[in-house]
Amino acid sequence: MFWGLSTALDLYEEYLRAFKIKDEPCAEAAEQQPDALNILICGGADPRHVIKTLAKRYTHGAKPKLKFYLLDACVEIMARNMLLLALALEPPESFSLVCKAHLFMDIYGNSLLRPSSHHYVAAKARTLLNMICDEEQLQRFAPMINIEALKYKERDGLEMAFSYWQPQEQVYDIQRYWEQRVRALLGSRYDHREGAFDWDLSMTLKSREAQQICSQEYRYWRESGVAFVFPEYEHCKPNKTFAAGLVRNGRTFLHRGYVGDIQTGPFCGFGLRSTEERLHNSVHGENDYRATDITERNLLEFFHELQTQTVYEHDKDISRRYGSTKLLMTPLLTHNECDANEGQTSYDKPWIPVPNVEVHFISPMEIKELQKGAVRWQNYFDVAFFAYNYYTFLSKEFFSALREQSLFVLETKLLTVERNEHTQKFESTAKKLFKEAGLRPCLNYQAINAKNMQLKYKKTPGGPGDDVDEFPEQPEEVKEKEFDEMENYETKRQIEELQDEQTRKPNEKVEMQAEPQWEGLIIEEIQEVPTKVSTEKERTKQEIQNEQQILISKDNSTKDYIRQLSQVKLHEYETKNPDVQWKIKEEGLVIEEITDEAAKRTYQDEQRVKELDGPQQLDSSETEFHDALSEDPPDA
């Protein structure tokens, strides 16, 4: 809830890559590049996509105007996004680069904060409170922020969140809330929780593109809620940005405790991918660097690029190889709120300016309007990102909010600990919805053998019918092992027929009639037809080729003629009414009716074959001759 379960994306780069637009400042490329991009981030839970897109903006030849629209269902998440975005754009004179990265990691993923981090949250909350209440203060400190789309109810929610983050007598007991959530999740397995934590990491997450997460940091986070640990820091203050559902109760506040993620962790947004391959080295499954170290390195890069607009060169001495090192984790000591407002540093300096960029916070109620296809959002967004837990709000009408040339990115359930069947069903259902809405995949998901954190689809100007899909869907294959596990033959037959229909060529149009229940019928496939046949036989063949309705004849001569021309493939069926006219299903297939006489004759033929294959009776002379050969020779 408080962080996303997919890596951060440069959404402008993804847009250029999806439509193969040249990222060059020349005149030819400028014609293809858009003048402005409207980007919707629905349920992002954190500003990771905004931070990376802004940090990498200097690398592009063209710099169009970017408008981000952040939509989250919880007002406290909006307040938390403002805080993290303000920290990322804090001027360089406030913090050093490493201090800013560690402060961001502390607020972003730790249930307990360092005292210095707690002081920053309280001081910055006062500045943000003044910004949302005073338009002049907002334009002075952060002119890129726009809250005009928020209703007064949501603005009151922001005011309550920023007020609750101030030092006060009321204690936010995050450790007790965390333990209650873990006990409710594990139930009787709580006493063996370390084994459950290790199973989720080793058997689930590490097989789903999360190999960078180390066992020690994951188990410590599952136990205490502290994800990013460095030996020189002590975490003792509760992270009140995790409080949700705040309601005033006199001078105090009511809230829902902790309702965020307790199974995957805050490692996915910045801690799984890096441009330096050496950080991903591992020996026998033990990583040299933790996901914490990858997060630190990526944040250093993004914050450096935001400040200087130049390429970042990482100092190898900063990253410490704690991946295979077992750190001594001391017990956490909670230090309750006893700080006075006096003496705290105020962080009220203007943010780092980012020209031609706007960040709009929109009301959570707009998700219903987007789901219905509201007129005011028609043909509005160039890029849209959806979190996996917001998938229920997707509909065909929603895609009318996308422009003719637009990109849609959906976060999958890959980095959850749900069963593989659930994650695969989620992806297949989403792909089916995208296909019905006329979207096309940016990658050939059928060909590549990879797990997908995000599904990237695009909407083209011509719609679904302007051309053939770039990546047609391949028929699903069923393994023989799965056939062996099926006990019902009827299920096998249905799957075989389904595969035959999927592999059939598109130009072969087959007219299907409502199939009655069949009894005593066989389907024969005609392989060759003689050129010279009688008039009646030619007429029968012509009717078969024209797919006309013919009355099945009980004449044995016609049946014998068909048997002579065909290699019979038998499939038995059941019905209660075989005396009907049948329509030919495919060219070259004839459906016959087996009469009682034909069945009896078939049975007699089988008995005759068994008699011929069995031992033959010998006369008396032959018996004596064989007995003589079988006797032992007389003694010499």
N, C-alpha and C positions, 0 to 999 in steps of 0.2 A: 504493500500500500504506500510506503514511504520511499520506495525506490523501484526502478524498472528492472525487468528481467531480460534485458537484451543490451547489447553494446551500444555505445553512443554513435550516432551517425551524423555525417556532414550532409544534411538534406539537400543542399544546393548541388553538391557533387553527385549525389544519387540521382537527382533530376537530370543533370547533364548526361550521366552515364546511361540512364534508361532510354533516352531519345537520341543518343549518339550525337550530341551537340558539341561542336568544337569549342574548347575553352581557350580561345585566343582573342587578343584585342583587335585583330584585323577586321576590315570592313565586311568581308564575306561571312565570317563567323558572327559578327555583331548582328547581322540580319536574322540569324536563327535564334540568338539568345534573347530571352524575355527581358522586358524593361523592369518588371516587378514580379515578385512571387508572393502569393498568399499561402502561408503554411499553417495547417491545423494540426495541433498535437493534442489528441484526446486521450486522457488517462495516462499521460507520460509519467506522472508521480514525482518527477524531478526534472531539473532543467538541463539534463546532460546533452540532449540534441541541440538545444539553443547554444550552449557553451561551445560545443565543438564546431557548429556551423559558423559562429562568429569568430572563433579562433582561426579557422582555416580560410576565412574569407579573403585574406590578403594574397593567398596563393592562386586565386582565379584571375584570369585576364579581364573579364567583365565583372562588374560589381553591381548587380541590379538591386533595386530597393526591396528589402525583405520585411514582411509583416508576419510576425508569429502570433497565432491565436491559441492560447493555452486554456484548455477546458478540463477541469477536475471536479469530481462530484463533492469533494470535501473542502470546506473553506480553509481549514487548518493546513491542508496541503498547498493551497494558494499562498498562504502566509509563509510557509516553509520555502516554497519556490522563490518568492521575493527575497527572502533572506539569503539563500544560496546564490542567487544571481547577483545580489548586491555584494556578496563576498568575492565572487569571481571577478567583478568589475571594480573592486576596491583599488584606489590609487596606489602606486608603488611605494609612496612615502609612508604608508600606514604599516605595511608588513614587508618582510623579505619574502622571496619566492617560496622557499622551503616552509617558512612559518605559515604562509597562506595556504599551501597545499595540506599541511598537517591540520590546520584549523578547519578546512573544508571537510577533510576525512572524518574529523572528530564529530562535527555536527551532522554530517551526512549519514553515518552508519553506526555510531556508538550510542548505546543506551545511557552510559555514564560519560560525563565530560570532564576534561581537565578544568581547574579553576579559571585559567586564562580564557578558555573557550566559553565557559559560562558567563564570564564578564562581557565578552564580545556579544553574545546573544542578547543579554539584557540591554546593553548600550545601543546596539543596532536596532533592537525592537522599538526603542523610544524614537529613533530617527524615522523608522518606517511608519510608526503611528502618526507622527506629524505629517508625513508625506501623504497618507491617504485621507487625512482630515483637512489638509490645506493644499489647494491646487498650486499655489505659488511655490510652496516648498517642494512639491513634486516636480515642477518644471525646473527648479533650481538644481536639485540633486540628481534626478534621473528623468530627463525629458523623453527618454525612449519608452518609459512605462506608461500604459494607458489603461485606466480602470473605468472608463465611461460606460462600458457594457455591463458592469456589475450593478445589481439592484442594491437598494439601501440595506436590505437584509443581509446580503453578502458583505457589504462594507462594515456593518455592525459586527459580523463574525470575524473579520480581519482585525477590527479594533479589540475584540475580546481576546484573540490569540496573542496579539502584541502586548496587551496588558498582562496576560497570564505569564508571559515570559519574564516579567520583572521580578526581582527578589521580593518575597513575601513570606508570611508565616505558614501558609498552606504548603504542605509537602507533597510533591509528586513522587510517590514510592514506586519507581519504575521496576525495581528488582522484585518486589512482591507481585506486581502485575505480570511480569515476565514469567515468573515461576508458576503462577496460576494458569497461564496460557499453555505452558509446556506440560503441566500435569493433566490438563484437560485434553490435550492432543494425544499423549502417550497412554494415559489410563494406567492399566496394570503394568505396562512396560516401563514406567517411570524409574523404578529401581534399577533397571538395566538400560538406562537411557544412553550411556556411552556407546553401547553396541548398536542401538537404533540410530544414533547420529552417524556412526561410522558406516552403517549399511546405506543410509541415504546418500552419503558422499561417494563411497567406493563403488556401489552397485548401480547408482542412478545418475548422479550429477557428473561424475568423471567420464561416463560413457556418453554424455550429451554436451560435449564441447566445453566442459568446465574442468579440464585437467589441471588448470593453473591453481585451483584452490587447494591449499595444503590441509592435511588432516588436523594439525594442532590448532590452526586459526579457526577452522570451521567448527570443531567441537567446542572450543572456548566461546565462540559466538553463540552456538546453540545453548550453552549452559548459562551464560551471563548476559548476552546481548551486546557485548563489546567486540566489534569486528576488527578494527584497525588498532593494533597494539605495537608500541615501540618501548624498548626497555627503560628509556629515560623518563617516561611519562607515567603519571598516576591519575587514574580516572576515579573521581569521587562525587561529582555533581550530577544530578539527574538531568537528562536531556528532555526538556519540556517541549521541544518541537515535535515530539512523538505523541503528545496529548491530542485527542480527537473528540469531537462532540461537545465542545465547551459551551456551558450555559451559566450565566451569572446566578448566584445564589446569595444575595446580599453583598457582602464584601469578599466572599469566596466564590469559587467556581465548581461546578459539577462537570464531570467528564466521563469518558468510557474507559479509562485506563489505557492500556496498550492494545491496539487492534491491528497492528501491522503484521508483516511477514515474519515467521519464526522457523522457516524450513530451508529457504534457499540462501538468503543473505544479501548484503549490499555489495557483493563482489562483482556482479555482472556488468554494471554500467561502465566502469573504467578499469576493471582488474583482470579481464580475460584476454585482451589483445594488446599488442604493442608493436611498434615499428622496428624495435631491436630484437632480432632473433635470439641473441645470447640470453635474454631474460627468460626465454621459454625452454632452456636446457633442463633436462631431467636425466637421472641415472637410476635405473631399476624402479621407476615410478616415483622417485623422490625428486621434487623440483629444487633447483638451485635458488629460485626466488619465489616468494609468496605472492598471492593475489594482492596483498597489501602493498608490496613493493612495486607491482605493476601499476596499481592505482596511483601511488605516489609519483611514479615516473610520468604517467600520462597527464596528470594534473599539472605537474611542473611544465610540461610542454604547452598545454593549453593556456595557462596563465602567462607564460613568457610571450607567447604569440599575441595574446590580447594586449599586453602592455607595450611590446616593441614592434609588432608586425614584421618580425624577422624569424628565420629558421632557428629552431632550438637545437643546441648541442648538449647532450646529457653528460654530466660528470659521473664517471663510473664509481667514484668514491662515495657518492650520495647513497646509491642503492646498496643495501646490505644483504648478504646471502644468508637469510634466515630460513630458507625453505626446508632444509634438512636438519636444522638446529632446534633442539627442544629448549624453549625458553622457560625460565622459572616464573610461573604465574602466581604472584602473591595474592592473598585474599583481597577482595575489593572492600574498601572502607568508604561508606557513604558519609558525606559531609552535608548536613542539611542546610537549608537556607538561613544564613545568618549575616549576609552581606548587606551593608548599607549602601544607599544610592550615592552617598558622597564619596568622592575620591575615585570614581570610575572614569575611565577614559571615554570620551564621546567620539563616535565615528560618524560625523556629520559632514564629510567632505563629498563633493560631487563625484559621481561614478566616472569611470574611464569612458570618454565619448566614443560612440560607434556610429558614424554617419549613415544615414539612409536605412536605419533599422528601427522597427517599432515592435514592442512586445505588448500584446493586448490580452488582458485577463477577462474572459467572458463568463457569463453566468452558467452554473450547472444545469439550469432549466433549458438551455439551448440544445442539449443533447436530444431532448424529445422533439424539438422543432426540426433538427437535422434528420432525425429518424423518419419523420413524416414528409420530408422534402419541402420545407417551408420556402415560400417564394423569395424571401429576402436573402436566402443563402444559395439560390439557384446560380449555377455556373460561376462559382466564386473562388474556390481553392485550387491552387496548382499542385500542392503536395499535401497529403493527409497521412498522419500516423495514428494508429489505433493500438491501444494496449489489449492484451488477451482478455482481461476481465471486463472490457467494454464491448466485447464482441456481440453480446446480446442486443445492443442498440443498433447494430448494423442491419440494413434492409436495402432492397433494391431502390427505394426512393432516396436513400441517403446519397447514392452515387450521382444523383442529379446535381448535388452541390459541387461536384468536381467539374473542372473545365474540360473542353474537348481534348486538350493535350495536358494530361495530369498524371501524377504518380501517387499510388496508394501503397502504404507499408503497414502490414499487420504483424504485431508481435505474437509469436506462438507460445505454446506451453512447454517448449523444449526444456527450459531451465527450471521447471517445477519438478517436484518429486512424485507426480502422478504416474500412473501405470502407462506403459508404452501404448496400450490400446487406446487410452483416452487422448494422448497427444496425437496419435495418428488419425483418430476420428475427428479431432478438432481441425487438423490441417485439411483432411479430405472434405469436410463440410464447408470450410472456408473457400477452398478452391472451386467447389460446386457453385457457391454463391457468386464468386467473381465471374465465373463463366456465364452464368445466367444474366449477370449485369452487363456483359459485353466487355469485360476487362481482359487483358492479355498478360501472361507472365513475362517478366523481364529476364528471367533465367529459365533454362530448360530443366524444370524440376523432375521431369521423367527420366532424363538421361544421367544427370549428375547423381553420384552416390554420396550424398552429404546430408547432414542434419541442419535444419534451418531455424535460426533464431527469429528471423523475420521472413515473411512472404511479401515479395515486391511485385506488384501488378501495375499496369499502366492503362490509361484510357486514351485511345487514339482518336484523331479528328473524324475519321469515317465511321466510327462506331463499330459494332460487332460484324457487320457485313461488308466492309470495304475490301477485305482481302482474306486470304486463307491464313489461319493462325500460324505464327512463326514456329511454335512448338506444339504440334498436335499431340493429343493424349494417346499414349500407347495402351493397348489392351492389358488388363491386369492378368497375370499368370498365376496359376495355382500350382504349388509344388506337389510332387507325387507323394511326399511324406504326409502332406495334409490330406490327400485322398485316402491314404491308408488309415488315418485316424478317424475317417468318417465311417460310421456303421450303416448308414442308410444309403442304399444304392440310388434311391430316387433323388437324393441331394446331389450325388455325383453326376447323374444325368442332367439335372438342371444346370449345374455349373458348366458342363461340357457344352450344352446348348447356348449358354450365355457367352462363352468364349468364342463359339462359332459365329454368333451374331456380331461380336466386337471386331473380329478379324475379317468379316465380310467386306468386300470392296464397296465404296460409297455409291458407285454407279449401278450396282446390282439391286434393283428395287423388287422386293418380294411382297406380294399381297398376301396378307395373313387373314384367315377367317377365324371367327371364334371357335376354339377347339372344343368339341364335345369330349366326353370321356369315351375312350376307345376300348374295344374288347375284341380279341381275336383278329387283329389286323397286323399286316406286315408292310413295311416300306421297302420297295425294291428300287435300286438305282440302275437305270439303263445305261450301259457303257457304250455299246455299239449297236447300230441299227442297219440291217442289210439294205442295200440300195433298191433291190427288186423285191417287192412284197405285193400281196394281193390288194385289191381295191379297198376292202374293208379294213385291212391292217394299216394301210396308208392313212385312211381317214381317222382311225384311232390315234395314230401317232401325231397327226396334225392337230387333233383336239388337245392332246397332251401338251404340245409345244405352245399352243395358243392360250393355255391355262383356262380352258373352258370347263364347265361343270359336266361331268360324264357320269352315267349310271354304271356302277361296278357290275360287270357281267359275271354271271355264274357259269358261263360256258367254259368247259375245261380246255378247249382248243386254244382260246385266246390266252388263258393262263399259261398253258404249256409254251406258247409262242413267246410270251414275255420272259418266262424262265430261261429259255434258250438264249435270249439276248442279254441277260443281266448277270451280274455278280451280286448275289443277294446279301444284303445286310439286314438282319432281323432285329426289330425292336418291338417287344410285346407291350400292349396297353390294355386297359379295361374300360368297358362301357356297358350300358344297358340297352342301347338301341343302335345296332349296327346297320339296319336297313334304311340308309339315307343316301342322298347324293353328296359326293365329296368334291371339294374344289382342290385342284392340284396346288400344292404349296410351292413347289419349285419346279423349274423346267427340268425334265428328265426324271422326275420321281412319280411313281404310280402307287396308289394305295389300293390294295386288294382286300377282298373279304375272304376269309378262310371258312369254307363250309365244313359241315361235319364229315362228309365223305373225304375231303382233302386231308383233314386232320387224321382220320382213320387210316388213310393210305400212307401218310407220313409215319405213323406209328408202326405199321406193318413193314415199311421199308427199313426202319431202324432195327426191328427185330431180325430181319433178314441179314442185315449187315453184321449184327452180333453173332449170328449163327455161322456166318462165313469166317469171321475172325476167330471163333472158338476152335477147340480141338475137334478134328474130324474122326468119325468112327472107322475103325479098321476091320477088315474081314478076318476069318479064322486063320487062313494061311499066313497072312502078314503078321498076325499076332504071334504065331509060333516062331516065325523067323526072327522077330525082335527079341523074344524070350531066349532063343538060342544064343543070340549075340550077347545078351546081358549075363549069361552064366559064366562062372569062373572056369578057367581052363583046367583040364585034368592034370594031376601030378605026373611028371615024367617017370 
